[in-house]
Amino acid sequence: MTRSLMHMTFLTMFAVALSWATMTTSRAESGADKPTILPHGSFLALQQALAAALKNHPVVQEGTANLKASEARTEQTRSLYYPQVFANADAAAGAARINPRFVTPAGGLLQPNLSQYTVGVLASQRIYDFGFTQNLVESFQLSQRASEQDVTARRAVIVLQVQRAYLNSLKRKRIVQIAEETVRERGLIAGQIETLYRQQLKSKLDFSLAHVELVNAQSLLIKSRNDLKSSFADLNRAMGITGAEDYVLEDISVEVRPPATLESLINQSLTHPELKRAKEQMASAEAKLRATKRQYLPTVSGIASAGSFDTFDPNRNVTTGGWWAAGALVSMPIFTGFLIENQVREASAQQVAAQAVSVNIEQALTQQVTNAYLDTVTFAQQISLTEEQVKTAKEALQLAKQRYKLGLGSVIEVTQSEVALTSAETRLAEAQYDYTISEVTLAYAAGRTTYNAQDYSNGQGPILPTIGSSERHDLFQEKQY
């Protein structure tokens, strides 16, 4: 008895330990799928950000799930090609015919009590339906291909959002650096003027103006740092994770490169996944319309059934045993309450709508390519002009400082020159990164949907870069996922 009890206790402890180990393993496996959250101040390369976005972003996960659902719908439609087989089992008990109250008013013609049962199999096969099943399957296949293009388009959108957020963070980082340099420069100027003021070599007005400009620069630095944190939050959202509020980013070239011709870019936009998806949906609607019209035609089917009939009382004089039956069925709708007519109307309207969507996307792509192309040209010209402004502003600042030291100029000239330099450097940084962002947008609109990490490695910028669309940038009047 004691040995048996010990054996049962051992088995119980083993079962509990095995259950705990299984739960721990499953939790570890489920935790492995969670997105990795980078610590504060960690290095984040562009390729790393793109990989995180394509893995974790809910928009991509939604598109993948929609594709699987579309594949399942296609296979559901294919079931019409195969036999439909059902098993059945019935049992009855009683002392009367079926509904004897309909035979005589008194419910007569009673039979002796009898309990009976039957089991069997019923199979039916659609033989010919004049192309209804074929066109319906084709419609769902085209819809599935549209879902595949939708996944590609969603990935393109997510990649561009990451690229734009990453480049915007770099721009904000550069503006912070300019603001820090401005604070240092104005701090030095304010310190020098304060020393001269203490020695009564400069006026109180000079000291006050220098101090005011220093405070303005510090205020601008605070705003720039907050804008940088906000851009990191946008980057986390683009990656689909809850990440840190600060990253160390890689440098990306902002070199200006000559783009392709506008006409060639518009022609390339015809390969855009959004347009492909719309065309697949239009073809799917056409196939569905053809299938709907085929419902007016006959459907030829075969049916077969077999089974066994028996009673619970073998002593009764009732014929029992196996049975089978087979036959053919020709069905043709004569009147369905205008069901088919309205289904045809619906399918026809859906076809027109799908065609309109395709045309609208094609026109929107042409517009987007043109706008993005003109943006790149505009920003490239602005970069060239702003570089000259920065050079001139630096020379003007040095001259103003020398004049002030010699007593030939006022502190106002120095502060104005400093403000002009800061503004020129800020405009240059904005123009450089806005140019790169416009390149990314132009690449998306032109149908460049293959990301190549080598385009960004080692400081090399994107050559009509890669994927994306500014929140589908926007083909649908600022429609966003």
Secondary structure, 3 states (H helix, E strand, C coil): CHHHHHHHHHHHHHHHHHHHHHHHHHHHHHHHCCCCCCCCCCEECHHHHHHHHHHHCHHHHHHHHHHHHHHHHHHHHHHHHCCEEEEEEEEEEECCCCCHHHCCCCCCCCCCCEEEEEEEEEEEEEEECCCHHHHHHHHHHHHHHHHHHHHHHHHHHHHHHHHHHHHHHHHHHHHHHHHHHHHHHHHHHHHHHHHHHHCCCCCHHHHHHHHHHHHHHHHHHHHHHHHHHHHHHHHHHHHCCCCCCCCEECCCCCCCCCCCCHHHHHHHHHHCHHHHHHHHHHHHHHHHHHHHHHHHCCEEEEEEEEEEEEECCCCCCCCCEEEEEEEEEEECCCCCCCHHHHHHHHHHHHHHHHHHHHHHHHHHHHHHHHHHHHHHHHHHHHHHHHHHHHHHHHHHHHHHHHHHHCCCCCHHHHHHHHHHHHHHHHHHHHHHHHHHHHHHHHHHHCCCCCCCHHHCHHHCCCCCCCCCCCCCCCCCCCCCC
